[in-house]
Amino acid sequence: MTFQPTGEERPVKVATGVTVDGAPISYLVVLAATVAALALIPLSVVLSSGKSFPMSQAIYPLVGWLLGPVAGALASGIGALIGVFVAPHTTTLPPATVLGAAIGSLAAGAMAPAGPRCRWWIPLTLFFGLVYLLYAGRAVVQNGVAPVAALAGSFIDWSALLLFALPTRLLAGRWLSSPRPTRLSAGLFLGTWMIAGLAHLTATTLVYFVTNWPAPVWLAMAPLAPWEHLVRCVVGSVIGTGVITGLRATGLVKPRWALY
């Protein structure tokens, strides 16, 4: 550039229209509709209720990473709320479904390694820790479940909590922002294990306080639940890799608190 401008420097901003916590409302509507649509597709049976869990559980983390914590929680919560009406076969307890979806996306958006919201994980970790104590504690103390059976049956819950509390949360957040597809996929898989597990913990605790399934169910969940969770992670990774790669290629406006 050989010409030196003499005019006043002006900041240029991309117009985003109406936003919710920095995320365009059109994005929120589209992702809420996606969550509701995926609620129609069952992935596996829920042992405690005889119903099934929906494919939408695999994208609760993705919604939080795309929109940020607040807008993501709102989109997933609205989508899950619609889903409990249009797909009751994939809903055991409607309030648990909606709360699990919202808190999952909130936790996903709070995985930022830096910035003004990088410490949101602290109160969330304390919250999830309390929820797990209520969940496993009720099983052992009130319902007589052996501690080993409770730990085995809740493996995906306490492993998700542990990974979220440790620096693995930051590792997954960095991989999500990587331009390399392999690291992006790895970040999606690891992050989905954490966040979908925390969403499962929140929803399952509410369900358990209502149904109080017997001790044999805990032993049955021990080998089956990790495989079900693996399905969530694979589905979330496949969908997330395609969506994030496409968003980067098209150059659409990135929400303010997005992690990708």
C-alpha positions as CSV (number, residue, x, y, z in Angstrom):
1,M,0.0,0.0,0.0
2,T,1.7,3.2,-1.2
3,F,-1.1,5.6,-0.4
4,Q,-1.3,6.9,3.2
5,P,-4.9,7.8,4.2
6,T,-5.3,11.2,5.8
7,G,-8.9,10.9,7.0
8,E,-10.0,9.9,10.5
9,E,-9.8,6.2,11.2
10,R,-13.2,4.6,11.7
11,P,-14.1,1.3,13.4
12,V,-16.1,-1.1,11.2
13,K,-18.6,-3.5,12.8
14,V,-20.7,-6.2,11.1
15,A,-24.4,-5.5,11.7
16,T,-26.0,-8.5,13.5
17,G,-29.5,-7.2,14.0
18,V,-31.4,-8.2,17.2
19,T,-29.3,-10.3,19.5
20,V,-29.6,-12.3,22.8
21,D,-26.5,-11.9,24.9
22,G,-24.5,-11.3,21.7
23,A,-26.0,-14.1,19.6
24,P,-28.3,-13.2,16.7
25,I,-31.8,-14.2,17.5
26,S,-32.1,-15.9,14.1
27,Y,-29.4,-18.3,15.2
28,L,-31.2,-19.0,18.5
29,V,-34.4,-19.7,16.6
30,V,-32.7,-22.1,14.2
31,L,-30.9,-24.0,16.9
32,A,-34.0,-24.2,19.1
33,A,-35.9,-25.7,16.2
34,T,-33.0,-28.2,15.6
35,V,-33.1,-29.3,19.2
36,A,-36.9,-29.8,19.0
37,A,-36.6,-31.7,15.7
38,L,-33.9,-34.1,17.1
39,A,-36.0,-34.8,20.1
40,L,-38.2,-36.9,17.8
41,I,-35.4,-39.4,17.2
42,P,-34.8,-41.9,19.9
43,L,-31.3,-43.3,20.4
44,S,-31.6,-45.8,23.3
45,V,-33.9,-47.0,26.0
46,V,-33.9,-45.5,29.5
47,L,-33.8,-48.4,31.9
48,S,-35.5,-46.6,34.8
49,S,-38.5,-45.5,32.8
50,G,-38.8,-47.8,29.8
51,K,-38.7,-44.7,27.5
52,S,-35.8,-43.5,25.4
53,F,-33.4,-40.6,25.3
54,P,-33.4,-38.4,22.2
55,M,-30.7,-37.5,19.7
56,S,-31.0,-33.9,20.8
57,Q,-29.0,-34.7,23.9
58,A,-26.0,-35.0,21.7
59,I,-26.1,-31.3,20.6
60,Y,-26.9,-29.6,23.9
61,P,-23.1,-28.9,24.2
62,L,-22.8,-27.8,20.6
63,V,-25.6,-25.2,21.0
64,G,-23.7,-23.7,24.0
65,W,-20.4,-23.6,22.0
66,L,-22.1,-21.9,19.0
67,L,-24.2,-19.3,20.9
68,G,-22.5,-18.8,24.2
69,P,-23.8,-19.8,27.7
70,V,-26.9,-17.6,28.1
71,A,-28.2,-17.7,24.5
72,G,-27.3,-21.4,24.3
73,A,-29.2,-22.3,27.4
74,L,-32.2,-20.4,26.2
75,A,-32.1,-22.1,22.7
76,S,-31.7,-25.6,24.2
77,G,-34.3,-25.0,26.9
78,I,-36.9,-23.7,24.4
79,G,-36.1,-26.6,22.0
80,A,-36.4,-29.2,24.7
81,L,-39.6,-27.6,25.9
82,I,-41.1,-28.0,22.4
83,G,-39.7,-31.5,22.3
84,V,-41.5,-32.7,25.4
85,F,-44.8,-31.9,23.6
86,V,-44.0,-33.2,20.1
87,A,-42.0,-36.2,21.3
88,P,-43.2,-37.5,24.6
89,H,-41.7,-40.9,23.8
90,T,-38.3,-39.4,24.4
91,T,-39.2,-37.6,27.7
92,T,-39.2,-39.3,31.1
93,L,-39.9,-36.2,33.2
94,P,-40.5,-32.9,31.3
95,P,-39.0,-30.5,33.9
96,A,-35.9,-32.7,34.0
97,T,-35.6,-32.7,30.2
98,V,-35.8,-28.9,29.9
99,L,-33.5,-28.2,32.9
100,G,-30.9,-30.7,31.7
101,A,-30.9,-29.2,28.2
102,A,-30.6,-25.6,29.5
103,I,-27.9,-26.3,32.1
104,G,-25.9,-28.4,29.6
105,S,-25.7,-25.6,27.1
106,L,-24.9,-23.1,29.9
107,A,-22.0,-25.2,31.1
108,A,-20.7,-25.6,27.5
109,G,-20.7,-21.9,26.9
110,A,-18.8,-21.4,30.2
111,M,-15.8,-23.5,29.0
112,A,-14.1,-20.3,27.6
113,P,-10.3,-20.5,28.5
114,A,-10.1,-16.7,28.8
115,G,-12.2,-13.6,28.9
116,P,-14.7,-12.1,31.4
117,R,-16.6,-15.3,31.7
118,C,-13.7,-17.7,32.1
119,R,-14.6,-18.2,35.8
120,W,-18.2,-19.2,35.3
121,W,-17.1,-22.8,35.6
122,I,-16.4,-22.4,39.3
123,P,-20.0,-21.9,40.6
124,L,-21.2,-24.4,37.9
125,T,-18.7,-27.0,39.3
126,L,-20.0,-26.5,42.8
127,F,-23.6,-26.8,41.6
128,F,-22.9,-30.1,39.8
129,G,-20.9,-31.4,42.7
130,L,-23.9,-30.7,45.0
131,V,-26.3,-32.4,42.5
132,Y,-24.1,-35.5,42.4
133,L,-24.0,-35.7,46.2
134,L,-27.8,-35.5,46.2
135,Y,-28.1,-38.2,43.5
136,A,-25.6,-40.7,44.8
137,G,-26.2,-39.9,48.4
138,R,-29.9,-40.6,48.1
139,A,-29.1,-43.9,46.4
140,V,-26.7,-45.1,49.1
141,V,-28.2,-43.6,52.3
142,Q,-31.9,-43.7,51.7
143,N,-32.4,-46.5,49.2
144,G,-29.6,-48.9,50.3
145,V,-27.6,-49.1,47.1
146,A,-24.1,-50.4,47.6
147,P,-21.5,-47.5,47.1
148,V,-19.7,-49.5,44.5
149,A,-22.9,-50.0,42.5
150,A,-23.8,-46.3,42.8
151,L,-20.3,-45.4,41.5
152,A,-20.5,-47.9,38.7
153,G,-24.0,-46.9,37.7
154,S,-23.2,-43.2,37.7
155,F,-19.8,-43.4,35.9
156,I,-20.7,-41.0,33.1
157,D,-21.9,-38.5,35.7
158,W,-18.9,-38.3,38.0
159,S,-16.4,-38.7,35.1
160,A,-18.1,-35.7,33.4
161,L,-17.9,-33.7,36.6
162,L,-14.3,-34.6,37.1
163,L,-13.2,-33.7,33.6
164,F,-15.1,-30.4,33.8
165,A,-13.4,-29.4,37.0
166,L,-9.9,-30.3,35.8
167,P,-7.9,-28.5,33.1
168,T,-9.3,-30.9,30.6
169,R,-12.1,-28.3,30.3
170,L,-9.6,-25.8,29.0
171,L,-8.0,-28.4,26.7
172,A,-11.3,-29.1,25.1
173,G,-12.0,-25.4,24.7
174,R,-8.7,-24.8,22.9
175,W,-9.3,-27.8,20.6
176,L,-12.8,-26.4,19.7
177,S,-11.1,-23.2,18.4
178,S,-8.5,-25.1,16.4
179,P,-8.5,-24.8,12.6
180,R,-7.4,-28.4,12.3
181,P,-10.4,-30.8,11.8
182,T,-8.8,-33.6,13.9
183,R,-8.4,-31.4,16.9
184,L,-11.8,-29.9,16.4
185,S,-13.3,-33.4,16.4
186,A,-11.3,-34.4,19.4
187,G,-12.5,-31.2,21.3
188,L,-16.1,-32.0,20.3
189,F,-15.9,-35.6,21.6
190,L,-14.2,-34.7,24.8
191,G,-16.4,-31.7,25.4
192,T,-19.6,-33.6,24.7
193,W,-18.6,-36.3,27.1
194,M,-18.3,-33.6,29.8
195,I,-21.3,-31.5,29.0
196,A,-23.7,-34.2,28.0
197,G,-22.7,-36.0,31.1
198,L,-23.5,-33.0,33.3
199,A,-26.8,-32.5,31.5
200,H,-27.6,-36.2,32.2
201,L,-26.6,-35.8,35.8
202,T,-28.9,-32.8,36.3
203,A,-31.9,-34.4,34.6
204,T,-31.4,-37.9,36.1
205,T,-31.2,-36.6,39.6
206,L,-34.7,-35.0,39.2
207,V,-36.0,-38.3,37.7
208,Y,-34.4,-40.4,40.5
209,F,-36.1,-38.3,43.2
210,V,-39.4,-39.1,41.5
211,T,-39.0,-42.8,40.5
212,N,-36.4,-44.1,43.0
213,W,-35.4,-47.1,40.8
214,P,-34.2,-50.1,42.8
215,A,-30.6,-51.2,43.3
216,P,-30.5,-53.8,40.4
217,V,-31.1,-50.9,38.0
218,W,-27.8,-49.3,39.1
219,L,-25.9,-52.5,38.3
220,A,-27.7,-52.7,34.9
221,M,-26.7,-49.2,34.1
222,A,-23.0,-49.8,34.8
223,P,-22.2,-51.5,31.5
224,L,-24.9,-49.9,29.4
225,A,-24.7,-46.2,30.2
226,P,-21.1,-45.6,29.0
227,W,-22.0,-47.1,25.6
228,E,-25.1,-44.9,25.4
229,H,-22.9,-41.9,26.3
230,L,-20.4,-42.9,23.7
231,V,-23.2,-42.7,21.1
232,R,-24.0,-39.1,22.3
233,C,-20.3,-38.2,21.9
234,V,-20.0,-39.7,18.4
235,V,-23.2,-38.0,17.2
236,G,-22.2,-34.7,18.7
237,S,-18.8,-34.9,17.2
238,V,-20.0,-35.7,13.7
239,I,-22.7,-33.0,13.7
240,G,-20.5,-30.5,15.4
241,T,-17.6,-30.9,13.0
242,G,-19.8,-30.4,10.0
243,V,-21.6,-27.4,11.5
244,I,-18.5,-25.6,12.7
245,T,-16.5,-26.2,9.6
246,G,-19.4,-24.9,7.5
247,L,-19.8,-21.8,9.6
248,R,-16.1,-21.0,9.3
249,A,-16.2,-21.5,5.6
250,T,-19.3,-19.3,5.0
251,G,-18.0,-16.5,7.2
252,L,-21.3,-16.0,9.0
253,V,-21.4,-13.6,11.9
254,K,-19.9,-15.2,15.0
255,P,-21.9,-14.7,18.2
256,R,-20.0,-12.7,20.8
257,W,-19.5,-15.6,23.3
258,A,-19.1,-18.5,20.8
259,L,-16.2,-20.8,21.5
260,Y,-15.5,-22.1,18.0
